[in-house]
Amino acid sequence: MEKSTAPTVDLGGGGVAMPRLGFGTWPMTGEAAEQAVGEAISRGYRSIDTAAVYGNENSVGRGIAASGIDRSDVFVTTKLARTAHGYDTALRAFEQSARELATDYLDLYLIHWPMPALDLYVDSWRALIRLQSDGRVRAIGVSNFKPAHVDRLIEETGVVPAVNQIELNPRTNRADVRAYHERMGIVTESWAPLGSGTDLLAEPVLAELATKYHKQPGQIVLRWHMELGLVATPRSANPQRMSSNIDVFDFVLTEDEVQRISALDTGSHPAVDSDTFVGPPAPD
């Protein structure tokens, strides 16, 4: 079994160390998800990301258990479903996720979408605060939240999310949101870090740098995330791609190269607007 090579980041100054490169599990389910998680762990991943809406928490839990690695050595993230907002509902949803994952605690629990039309995400956040206080969750955060949503959480509870997991890649690199997170002490985690569903990896600058560093374009993009201080969560069921994605810690990009990749930004907004999203379930 490969040892993890990924550096970690401290969440919220609380001593919770999160690997900066993890393994995403959407849209895998059933035996495929179980096998992929076990394979990822064997190839050095120590951070596994899932969500209630993915319908694979049970399979992810089985994959972790079958890997033979101690639970304490795997950083497990799952997310509160958009249909489970509210204080009591969120507490029950956590218990269900913990049962599915066969774990007594979570390393990171995120509110998956704010669903502002429901006006319940602050109540859900209070539930997560309770879970952290009770020792059931080591760190709490959000996903797909805009700065205005985060501001409201802080204003009404005084608790800053440790993480905000958002769509982020060189084409949609969201410098303004990243700057906001940095000011607030929030770790930015990228979903779809390789530009899923786009031709990002065909960009000439990535091919050029891949040749220079004897890497693949996807590895160049993931290294870009690392240079920016982000957490990235790529996903792949292909074992060779799994190994490729985590093999990004033996080289560094220059500041100029980082800027050239950042210049690929199109200024486009995320694929899903979290102010208006109501369903069907989005992929991340």
Phi and psi restraints in degrees (value plus and minus 20) as a CYANA .aco file:
   2 GLU   PHI     -90.1   -50.1
   2 GLU   PSI     122.6   162.6
   3 LYS   PHI    -100.2   -60.2
   3 LYS   PSI     133.9   173.9
   4 SER   PHI     -92.1   -52.1
   4 SER   PSI     115.8   155.8
   5 THR   PHI    -128.2   -88.2
   5 THR   PSI     -23.5    16.5
   6 ALA   PHI     -95.8   -55.8
   6 ALA   PSI     111.7   151.7
   7 PRO   PHI     -88.5   -48.5
   7 PRO   PSI     148.7   188.7
   8 THR   PHI    -141.2  -101.2
   8 THR   PSI     144.8   184.8
   9 VAL   PHI    -147.2  -107.2
   9 VAL   PSI     120.5   160.5
  10 ASP   PHI    -101.6   -61.6
  10 ASP   PSI     105.6   145.6
  11 LEU   PHI    -107.4   -67.4
  11 LEU   PSI      94.2   134.2
  12 GLY   PHI      44.9    84.9
  12 GLY   PSI      -1.4    38.6
  13 GLY   PHI      48.8    88.8
  13 GLY   PSI      -4.1    35.9
  14 GLY   PHI    -117.8   -77.8
  14 GLY   PSI     -11.0    29.0
  15 GLY   PHI      59.4    99.4
  15 GLY   PSI      -7.7    32.3
  16 VAL   PHI    -114.9   -74.9
  16 VAL   PSI      92.3   132.3
  17 ALA   PHI    -113.7   -73.7
  17 ALA   PSI      96.3   136.3
  18 MET   PHI    -126.1   -86.1
  18 MET   PSI     105.6   145.6
  19 PRO   PHI     -77.5   -37.5
  19 PRO   PSI     120.9   160.9
  20 ARG   PHI    -104.1   -64.1
  20 ARG   PSI     -23.6    16.4
  21 LEU   PHI    -156.7  -116.7
  21 LEU   PSI     100.2   140.2
  22 GLY   PHI    -141.6  -101.6
  22 GLY   PSI    -196.5  -156.5
  23 PHE   PHI    -137.0   -97.0
  23 PHE   PSI      98.0   138.0
  24 GLY   PHI    -107.2   -67.2
  24 GLY   PSI     125.7   165.7
  25 THR   PHI    -134.8   -94.8
  25 THR   PSI     -24.2    15.8
  26 TRP   PHI     -96.6   -56.6
  26 TRP   PSI     118.8   158.8
  27 PRO   PHI    -123.3   -83.3
  27 PRO   PSI       7.2    47.2
  28 MET   PHI     -90.6   -50.6
  28 MET   PSI     122.6   162.6
  29 THR   PHI    -160.5  -120.5
  29 THR   PSI     149.5   189.5
  30 GLY   PHI      37.8    77.8
  30 GLY   PSI    -163.8  -123.8
  31 GLU   PHI     -82.4   -42.4
  31 GLU   PSI     -52.9   -12.9
  32 ALA   PHI     -82.4   -42.4
  32 ALA   PSI     -62.0   -22.0
  33 ALA   PHI     -87.0   -47.0
  33 ALA   PSI     -63.6   -23.6
  34 GLU   PHI     -78.7   -38.7
  34 GLU   PSI     -67.1   -27.1
  35 GLN   PHI     -87.1   -47.1
  35 GLN   PSI     -59.4   -19.4
  36 ALA   PHI     -85.2   -45.2
  36 ALA   PSI     -61.2   -21.2
  37 VAL   PHI     -83.7   -43.7
  37 VAL   PSI     -65.5   -25.5
  38 GLY   PHI     -81.1   -41.1
  38 GLY   PSI     -60.6   -20.6
  39 GLU   PHI     -85.5   -45.5
  39 GLU   PSI     -62.1   -22.1
  40 ALA   PHI     -82.0   -42.0
  40 ALA   PSI     -63.7   -23.7
  41 ILE   PHI     -83.3   -43.3
  41 ILE   PSI     -60.5   -20.5
  42 SER   PHI     -84.6   -44.6
  42 SER   PSI     -43.6    -3.6
  43 ARG   PHI    -117.9   -77.9
  43 ARG   PSI      -9.5    30.5
  44 GLY   PHI      89.2   129.2
  44 GLY   PSI     -24.5    15.5
  45 TYR   PHI     -92.7   -52.7
  45 TYR   PSI     117.2   157.2
  46 ARG   PHI    -148.5  -108.5
  46 ARG   PSI      -8.3    31.7
  47 SER   PHI    -150.5  -110.5
  47 SER   PSI     101.4   141.4
  48 ILE   PHI    -140.0  -100.0
  48 ILE   PSI     107.7   147.7
  49 ASP   PHI    -133.5   -93.5
  49 ASP   PSI     107.6   147.6
  50 THR   PHI    -160.3  -120.3
  50 THR   PSI    -190.6  -150.6
  51 ALA   PHI    -182.8  -142.8
  51 ALA   PSI     132.1   172.1
  52 ALA   PHI     -77.7   -37.7
  52 ALA   PSI     -59.4   -19.4
  53 VAL   PHI     -89.5   -49.5
  53 VAL   PSI     -37.9     2.1
  54 TYR   PHI     -91.0   -51.0
  54 TYR   PSI     -41.0    -1.0
  55 GLY   PHI      49.5    89.5
  55 GLY   PSI       3.9    43.9
  56 ASN   PHI    -149.0  -109.0
  56 ASN   PSI      -8.5    31.5
  57 GLU   PHI     -77.8   -37.8
  57 GLU   PSI     -61.0   -21.0
  58 ASN   PHI     -81.9   -41.9
  58 ASN   PSI     -63.5   -23.5
  59 SER   PHI     -86.8   -46.8
  59 SER   PSI     -60.4   -20.4
  60 VAL   PHI     -81.9   -41.9
  60 VAL   PSI     -64.0   -24.0
  61 GLY   PHI     -80.6   -40.6
  61 GLY   PSI     -61.3   -21.3
  62 ARG   PHI     -85.7   -45.7
  62 ARG   PSI     -59.6   -19.6
  63 GLY   PHI     -83.0   -43.0
  63 GLY   PSI     -60.8   -20.8
  64 ILE   PHI     -85.4   -45.4
  64 ILE   PSI     -65.9   -25.9
  65 ALA   PHI     -82.7   -42.7
  65 ALA   PSI     -60.0   -20.0
  66 ALA   PHI     -94.2   -54.2
  66 ALA   PSI     -35.6     4.4
  67 SER   PHI     -88.4   -48.4
  67 SER   PSI     -42.5    -2.5
  68 GLY   PHI      64.1   104.1
  68 GLY   PSI     -22.0    18.0
  69 ILE   PHI    -109.4   -69.4
  69 ILE   PSI     128.0   168.0
  70 ASP   PHI     -82.6   -42.6
  70 ASP   PSI     119.8   159.8
  71 ARG   PHI     -74.4   -34.4
  71 ARG   PSI     -56.6   -16.6
  72 SER   PHI     -86.0   -46.0
  72 SER   PSI     -35.4     4.6
  73 ASP   PHI    -115.2   -75.2
  73 ASP   PSI     -17.5    22.5
  74 VAL   PHI    -138.8   -98.8
  74 VAL   PSI     107.0   147.0
  75 PHE   PHI    -109.5   -69.5
  75 PHE   PSI      93.1   133.1
  76 VAL   PHI    -128.6   -88.6
  76 VAL   PSI     105.7   145.7
  77 THR   PHI    -137.3   -97.3
  77 THR   PSI     113.7   153.7
  78 THR   PHI    -156.7  -116.7
  78 THR   PSI     156.3   196.3
  79 LYS   PHI    -155.4  -115.4
  79 LYS   PSI     123.1   163.1
  80 LEU   PHI     -91.2   -51.2
  80 LEU   PSI     107.4   147.4
  81 ALA   PHI     -87.9   -47.9
  81 ALA   PSI     132.7   172.7
  82 ARG   PHI     -82.5   -42.5
  82 ARG   PSI     -41.4    -1.4
  83 THR   PHI    -108.6   -68.6
  83 THR   PSI     -18.5    21.5
  84 ALA   PHI    -135.1   -95.1
  84 ALA   PSI       3.7    43.7
  85 HIS   PHI     -89.5   -49.5
  85 HIS   PSI     130.8   170.8
  86 GLY   PHI      98.3   138.3
  86 GLY   PSI     133.7   173.7
  87 TYR   PHI     -82.0   -42.0
  87 TYR   PSI     -81.3   -41.3
  88 ASP   PHI     -86.2   -46.2
  88 ASP   PSI     -58.6   -18.6
  89 THR   PHI     -83.6   -43.6
  89 THR   PSI     -59.2   -19.2
  90 ALA   PHI     -86.8   -46.8
  90 ALA   PSI     -59.3   -19.3
  91 LEU   PHI     -82.3   -42.3
  91 LEU   PSI     -62.7   -22.7
  92 ARG   PHI     -85.8   -45.8
  92 ARG   PSI     -58.5   -18.5
  93 ALA   PHI     -83.9   -43.9
  93 ALA   PSI     -59.4   -19.4
  94 PHE   PHI     -79.6   -39.6
  94 PHE   PSI     -66.5   -26.5
  95 GLU   PHI     -80.2   -40.2
  95 GLU   PSI     -59.7   -19.7
  96 GLN   PHI     -84.4   -44.4
  96 GLN   PSI     -64.3   -24.3
  97 SER   PHI     -83.1   -43.1
  97 SER   PSI     -61.2   -21.2
  98 ALA   PHI     -83.0   -43.0
  98 ALA   PSI     -60.0   -20.0
  99 ARG   PHI     -84.1   -44.1
  99 ARG   PSI     -65.2   -25.2
 100 GLU   PHI     -81.0   -41.0
 100 GLU   PSI     -60.4   -20.4
 101 LEU   PHI    -102.8   -62.8
 101 LEU   PSI     -26.8    13.2
 102 ALA   PHI      35.6    75.6
 102 ALA   PSI      28.8    68.8
 103 THR   PHI    -155.7  -115.7
 103 THR   PSI     131.4   171.4
 104 ASP   PHI    -104.6   -64.6
 104 ASP   PSI     -37.0     3.0
 105 TYR   PHI    -171.1  -131.1
 105 TYR   PSI     142.7   182.7
 106 LEU   PHI    -134.7   -94.7
 106 LEU   PSI     126.8   166.8
 107 ASP   PHI     -98.0   -58.0
 107 ASP   PSI     -55.9   -15.9
 108 LEU   PHI    -167.9  -127.9
 108 LEU   PSI     108.2   148.2
 109 TYR   PHI    -140.7  -100.7
 109 TYR   PSI     106.2   146.2
 110 LEU   PHI    -136.3   -96.3
 110 LEU   PSI     125.9   165.9
 111 ILE   PHI    -100.4   -60.4
 111 ILE   PSI      99.2   139.2
 112 HIS   PHI     -88.2   -48.2
 112 HIS   PSI     -64.2   -24.2
 113 TRP   PHI    -161.8  -121.8
 113 TRP   PSI     123.9   163.9
 114 PRO   PHI     -91.8   -51.8
 114 PRO   PSI     -51.5   -11.5
 115 MET   PHI      27.9    67.9
 115 MET   PSI      38.3    78.3
 116 PRO   PHI     -80.6   -40.6
 116 PRO   PSI     -45.1    -5.1
 117 ALA   PHI     -82.3   -42.3
 117 ALA   PSI     -46.6    -6.6
 118 LEU   PHI     -97.6   -57.6
 118 LEU   PSI     -43.2    -3.2
 119 ASP   PHI      34.8    74.8
 119 ASP   PSI      24.6    64.6
 120 LEU   PHI    -146.6  -106.6
 120 LEU   PSI     -21.8    18.2
 121 TYR   PHI     -89.2   -49.2
 121 TYR   PSI     -44.8    -4.8
 122 VAL   PHI     -89.7   -49.7
 122 VAL   PSI     -59.6   -19.6
 123 ASP   PHI     -82.0   -42.0
 123 ASP   PSI     -61.6   -21.6
 124 SER   PHI     -82.6   -42.6
 124 SER   PSI     -60.3   -20.3
 125 TRP   PHI     -83.4   -43.4
 125 TRP   PSI     -58.8   -18.8
 126 ARG   PHI     -82.3   -42.3
 126 ARG   PSI     -55.5   -15.5
 127 ALA   PHI     -84.7   -44.7
 127 ALA   PSI     -62.1   -22.1
 128 LEU   PHI     -84.9   -44.9
 128 LEU   PSI     -58.3   -18.3
 129 ILE   PHI     -79.7   -39.7
 129 ILE   PSI     -62.5   -22.5
 130 ARG   PHI     -81.8   -41.8
 130 ARG   PSI     -64.8   -24.8
 131 LEU   PHI     -82.1   -42.1
 131 LEU   PSI     -59.1   -19.1
 132 GLN   PHI     -88.0   -48.0
 132 GLN   PSI     -62.6   -22.6
 133 SER   PHI     -81.1   -41.1
 133 SER   PSI     -55.3   -15.3
 134 ASP   PHI    -100.9   -60.9
 134 ASP   PSI     -23.3    16.7
 135 GLY   PHI      61.2   101.2
 135 GLY   PSI      -7.7    32.3
 136 ARG   PHI    -103.9   -63.9
 136 ARG   PSI     -42.3    -2.3
 137 VAL   PHI    -153.2  -113.2
 137 VAL   PSI     112.4   152.4
 138 ARG   PHI     -99.6   -59.6
 138 ARG   PSI     -55.2   -15.2
 139 ALA   PHI    -166.2  -126.2
 139 ALA   PSI     130.7   170.7
 140 ILE   PHI    -148.6  -108.6
 140 ILE   PSI     129.8   169.8
 141 GLY   PHI    -181.7  -141.7
 141 GLY   PSI    -183.8  -143.8
 142 VAL   PHI    -156.9  -116.9
 142 VAL   PSI     150.4   190.4
 143 SER   PHI    -161.9  -121.9
 143 SER   PSI     116.0   156.0
 144 ASN   PHI      43.8    83.8
 144 ASN   PSI       5.2    45.2
 145 PHE   PHI    -109.6   -69.6
 145 PHE   PSI     118.6   158.6
 146 LYS   PHI    -105.4   -65.4
 146 LYS   PSI     141.2   181.2
 147 PRO   PHI     -72.7   -32.7
 147 PRO   PSI     -57.1   -17.1
 148 ALA   PHI     -83.5   -43.5
 148 ALA   PSI     -57.4   -17.4
 149 HIS   PHI     -85.8   -45.8
 149 HIS   PSI     -63.8   -23.8
 150 VAL   PHI     -84.6   -44.6
 150 VAL   PSI     -62.8   -22.8
 151 ASP   PHI     -75.4   -35.4
 151 ASP   PSI     -61.8   -21.8
 152 ARG   PHI     -85.7   -45.7
 152 ARG   PSI     -61.1   -21.1
 153 LEU   PHI     -77.1   -37.1
 153 LEU   PSI     -66.5   -26.5
 154 ILE   PHI     -87.3   -47.3
 154 ILE   PSI     -63.2   -23.2
 155 GLU   PHI     -82.5   -42.5
 155 GLU   PSI     -56.7   -16.7
 156 GLU   PHI    -113.7   -73.7
 156 GLU   PSI     -37.2     2.8
 157 THR   PHI    -145.7  -105.7
 157 THR   PSI     -40.3    -0.3
 158 GLY   PHI      58.3    98.3
 158 GLY   PSI     -16.1    23.9
 159 VAL   PHI    -130.2   -90.2
 159 VAL   PSI     103.5   143.5
 160 VAL   PHI    -108.7   -68.7
 160 VAL   PSI     110.3   150.3
 161 PRO   PHI     -78.1   -38.1
 161 PRO   PSI     119.7   159.7
 162 ALA   PHI     -94.1   -54.1
 162 ALA   PSI     -50.4   -10.4
 163 VAL   PHI    -161.0  -121.0
 163 VAL   PSI     125.3   165.3
 164 ASN   PHI    -146.7  -106.7
 164 ASN   PSI      94.9   134.9
 165 GLN   PHI    -112.7   -72.7
 165 GLN   PSI      97.9   137.9
 166 ILE   PHI    -154.6  -114.6
 166 ILE   PSI     139.6   179.6
 167 GLU   PHI     -85.5   -45.5
 167 GLU   PSI     104.3   144.3
 168 LEU   PHI    -179.7  -139.7
 168 LEU   PSI     107.3   147.3
 169 ASN   PHI    -178.8  -138.8
 169 ASN   PSI     155.3   195.3
 170 PRO   PHI     -76.6   -36.6
 170 PRO   PSI     -50.7   -10.7
 171 ARG   PHI     -95.7   -55.7
 171 ARG   PSI     -49.1    -9.1
 172 THR   PHI    -150.6  -110.6
 172 THR   PSI      55.9    95.9
 173 ASN   PHI    -117.2   -77.2
 173 ASN   PSI     -24.3    15.7
 174 ARG   PHI      31.1    71.1
 174 ARG   PSI      33.5    73.5
 175 ALA   PHI     -79.1   -39.1
 175 ALA   PSI     -55.1   -15.1
 176 ASP   PHI     -86.9   -46.9
 176 ASP   PSI     -61.6   -21.6
 177 VAL   PHI     -89.1   -49.1
 177 VAL   PSI     -59.9   -19.9
 178 ARG   PHI     -81.2   -41.2
 178 ARG   PSI     -60.1   -20.1
 179 ALA   PHI     -85.5   -45.5
 179 ALA   PSI     -60.2   -20.2
 180 TYR   PHI     -80.9   -40.9
 180 TYR   PSI     -67.5   -27.5
 181 HIS   PHI     -79.1   -39.1
 181 HIS   PSI     -63.0   -23.0
 182 GLU   PHI     -81.3   -41.3
 182 GLU   PSI     -62.4   -22.4
 183 ARG   PHI     -81.4   -41.4
 183 ARG   PSI     -55.6   -15.6
 184 MET   PHI    -110.5   -70.5
 184 MET   PSI     -24.9    15.1
 185 GLY   PHI      55.9    95.9
 185 GLY   PSI       8.7    48.7
 186 ILE   PHI    -122.1   -82.1
 186 ILE   PSI     112.5   152.5
 187 VAL   PHI     -97.6   -57.6
 187 VAL   PSI     111.4   151.4
 188 THR   PHI    -111.9   -71.9
 188 THR   PSI     103.0   143.0
 189 GLU   PHI    -132.9   -92.9
 189 GLU   PSI     111.6   151.6
 190 SER   PHI    -116.2   -76.2
 190 SER   PSI     102.5   142.5
 191 TRP   PHI    -120.7   -80.7
 191 TRP   PSI     135.1   175.1
 192 ALA   PHI      31.1    71.1
 192 ALA   PSI      29.8    69.8
 193 PRO   PHI     -86.8   -46.8
 193 PRO   PSI     -39.1     0.9
 194 LEU   PHI    -119.7   -79.7
 194 LEU   PSI      -6.8    33.2
 195 GLY   PHI      52.3    92.3
 195 GLY   PSI      26.6    66.6
 196 SER   PHI     -67.9   -27.9
 196 SER   PSI     111.7   151.7
 197 GLY   PHI      61.7   101.7
 197 GLY   PSI     -13.5    26.5
 198 THR   PHI    -141.4  -101.4
 198 THR   PSI     156.1   196.1
 199 ASP   PHI    -120.1   -80.1
 199 ASP   PSI       8.2    48.2
 200 LEU   PHI     -71.0   -31.0
 200 LEU   PSI     -64.5   -24.5
 201 LEU   PHI     -90.0   -50.0
 201 LEU   PSI     -26.9    13.1
 202 ALA   PHI    -110.8   -70.8
 202 ALA   PSI     -19.4    20.6
 203 GLU   PHI     -81.6   -41.6
 203 GLU   PSI     113.3   153.3
 204 PRO   PHI     -77.0   -37.0
 204 PRO   PSI     -58.3   -18.3
 205 VAL   PHI     -82.2   -42.2
 205 VAL   PSI     -53.6   -13.6
 206 LEU   PHI     -91.8   -51.8
 206 LEU   PSI     -58.7   -18.7
 207 ALA   PHI     -83.6   -43.6
 207 ALA   PSI     -61.5   -21.5
 208 GLU   PHI     -80.6   -40.6
 208 GLU   PSI     -67.8   -27.8
 209 LEU   PHI     -91.0   -51.0
 209 LEU   PSI     -52.8   -12.8
 210 ALA   PHI     -81.6   -41.6
 210 ALA   PSI     -61.2   -21.2
 211 THR   PHI     -84.2   -44.2
 211 THR   PSI     -63.9   -23.9
 212 LYS   PHI     -79.8   -39.8
 212 LYS   PSI     -64.5   -24.5
 213 TYR   PHI    -118.0   -78.0
 213 TYR   PSI     -16.4    23.6
 214 HIS   PHI      37.6    77.6
 214 HIS   PSI      26.9    66.9
 215 LYS   PHI    -148.7  -108.7
 215 LYS   PSI     159.1   199.1
 216 GLN   PHI    -116.7   -76.7
 216 GLN   PSI     136.2   176.2
 217 PRO   PHI     -74.1   -34.1
 217 PRO   PSI     -58.6   -18.6
 218 GLY   PHI     -82.7   -42.7
 218 GLY   PSI     -56.4   -16.4
 219 GLN   PHI     -86.8   -46.8
 219 GLN   PSI     -55.7   -15.7
 220 ILE   PHI     -82.8   -42.8
 220 ILE   PSI     -62.7   -22.7
 221 VAL   PHI     -84.5   -44.5
 221 VAL   PSI     -63.5   -23.5
 222 LEU   PHI     -86.1   -46.1
 222 LEU   PSI     -54.6   -14.6
 223 ARG   PHI     -85.7   -45.7
 223 ARG   PSI     -55.9   -15.9
 224 TRP   PHI     -77.8   -37.8
 224 TRP   PSI     -63.9   -23.9
 225 HIS   PHI     -79.6   -39.6
 225 HIS   PSI     -62.6   -22.6
 226 MET   PHI     -84.5   -44.5
 226 MET   PSI     -62.3   -22.3
 227 GLU   PHI     -82.8   -42.8
 227 GLU   PSI     -50.1   -10.1
 228 LEU   PHI    -104.8   -64.8
 228 LEU   PSI     -19.9    20.1
 229 GLY   PHI      59.7    99.7
 229 GLY   PSI       0.3    40.3
 230 LEU   PHI    -111.2   -71.2
 230 LEU   PSI     143.5   183.5
 231 VAL   PHI    -119.9   -79.9
 231 VAL   PSI     113.7   153.7
 232 ALA   PHI    -141.1  -101.1
 232 ALA   PSI     122.7   162.7
 233 THR   PHI    -150.5  -110.5
 233 THR   PSI      56.1    96.1
 234 PRO   PHI     -92.7   -52.7
 234 PRO   PSI     143.3   183.3
 235 ARG   PHI    -156.5  -116.5
 235 ARG   PSI     122.3   162.3
 236 SER   PHI    -186.6  -146.6
 236 SER   PSI     118.6   158.6
 237 ALA   PHI    -111.3   -71.3
 237 ALA   PSI     -24.0    16.0
 238 ASN   PHI    -106.1   -66.1
 238 ASN   PSI      99.0   139.0
 239 PRO   PHI     -77.3   -37.3
 239 PRO   PSI     -58.6   -18.6
 240 GLN   PHI     -86.5   -46.5
 240 GLN   PSI     -59.1   -19.1
 241 ARG   PHI     -87.7   -47.7
 241 ARG   PSI     -57.0   -17.0
 242 MET   PHI     -75.7   -35.7
 242 MET   PSI     -68.0   -28.0
 243 SER   PHI     -84.4   -44.4
 243 SER   PSI     -60.3   -20.3
 244 SER   PHI     -82.5   -42.5
 244 SER   PSI     -64.4   -24.4
 245 ASN   PHI     -83.8   -43.8
 245 ASN   PSI     -51.7   -11.7
 246 ILE   PHI    -112.3   -72.3
 246 ILE   PSI     -26.1    13.9
 247 ASP   PHI    -111.9   -71.9
 247 ASP   PSI      43.4    83.4
 248 VAL   PHI    -150.1  -110.1
 248 VAL   PSI      -0.2    39.8
 249 PHE   PHI    -133.1   -93.1
 249 PHE   PSI      -4.9    35.1
 250 ASP   PHI    -132.3   -92.3
 250 ASP   PSI      -5.3    34.7
 251 PHE   PHI    -173.9  -133.9
 251 PHE   PSI     144.0   184.0
 252 VAL   PHI    -153.5  -113.5
 252 VAL   PSI     131.3   171.3
 253 LEU   PHI    -113.3   -73.3
 253 LEU   PSI     127.8   167.8
 254 THR   PHI     -95.5   -55.5
 254 THR   PSI     143.8   183.8
 255 GLU   PHI     -79.6   -39.6
 255 GLU   PSI     -58.9   -18.9
 256 ASP   PHI     -84.2   -44.2
 256 ASP   PSI     -59.9   -19.9
 257 GLU   PHI     -86.7   -46.7
 257 GLU   PSI     -59.4   -19.4
 258 VAL   PHI     -80.5   -40.5
 258 VAL   PSI     -62.5   -22.5
 259 GLN   PHI     -86.4   -46.4
 259 GLN   PSI     -57.7   -17.7
 260 ARG   PHI     -83.7   -43.7
 260 ARG   PSI     -59.9   -19.9
 261 ILE   PHI     -89.7   -49.7
 261 ILE   PSI     -61.4   -21.4
 262 SER   PHI     -81.5   -41.5
 262 SER   PSI     -48.0    -8.0
 263 ALA   PHI     -89.1   -49.1
 263 ALA   PSI     -27.9    12.1
 264 LEU   PHI     -93.7   -53.7
 264 LEU   PSI     -28.8    11.2
 265 ASP   PHI     -76.5   -36.5
 265 ASP   PSI     110.8   150.8
 266 THR   PHI    -114.6   -74.6
 266 THR   PSI     -26.5    13.5
 267 GLY   PHI      56.2    96.2
 267 GLY   PSI     -13.2    26.8
 268 SER   PHI     -95.5   -55.5
 268 SER   PSI     135.2   175.2
 269 HIS   PHI    -102.9   -62.9
 269 HIS   PSI     142.4   182.4
 270 PRO   PHI     -75.1   -35.1
 270 PRO   PSI     137.3   177.3
 271 ALA   PHI     -82.9   -42.9
 271 ALA   PSI     -48.6    -8.6
 272 VAL   PHI    -144.8  -104.8
 272 VAL   PSI     109.5   149.5
 273 ASP   PHI    -107.6   -67.6
 273 ASP   PSI      94.6   134.6
 274 SER   PHI     -92.7   -52.7
 274 SER   PSI     -28.9    11.1
 275 ASP   PHI     -97.4   -57.4
 275 ASP   PSI     -45.9    -5.9
 276 THR   PHI    -138.9   -98.9
 276 THR   PSI     -30.7     9.3
 277 PHE   PHI     -82.5   -42.5
 277 PHE   PSI     108.6   148.6
 278 VAL   PHI    -149.1  -109.1
 278 VAL   PSI     -29.7    10.3
 279 GLY   PHI     114.5   154.5
 279 GLY   PSI     153.1   193.1
 280 PRO   PHI     -86.2   -46.2
 280 PRO   PSI     153.2   193.2
 281 PRO   PHI     -71.9   -31.9
 281 PRO   PSI     109.6   149.6
 282 ALA   PHI     -99.7   -59.7
 282 ALA   PSI     141.2   181.2
 283 PRO   PHI     -89.0   -49.0
 283 PRO   PSI     -45.3    -5.3
